[in-house]
Amino acid sequence: MKHYSIEWIEEWCQENGWTDLFVERRNNYWAFPPMAVMPEPIPPKVLNVIKAQKGLTAEERWLSISAVVTTIAAVVSSYLLKCPMPLVLAFAFDAVTMAQLEVEDI
């Protein structure tokens, strides 16, 4: 899952003089610092600041909303069916969702 929007990082690169941004693999961004001849990874502290300022990406928002909707539907269906299985399934879905939303430390 992408935790950072490429537009956010491109904006930071333009503001700070970094050029030729590219993504090596998921959530691993490289660019040329000012006056440099070799690309360097975007510092993790910068990525954390960008994430704190910008919030969730569209994919993260969609996944969070689907987890809430699934939980509400499970609560209603568990009550109507008098069965705990929808809650168990919603819990499993929410656990996987929260694991995917976790930002890995680089």
Secondary structure, DSSP 8 states (H G I E B T S, - for coil): ---S-HHHHHHHHHHHT-EEEEEEETTEEEEE-TT-SS-EE--HHHHHHHHHHH---HHHHHHHHHHHHHHHHHHHHHHHHT-SHHHHHHHHHHHHHHHHHS----
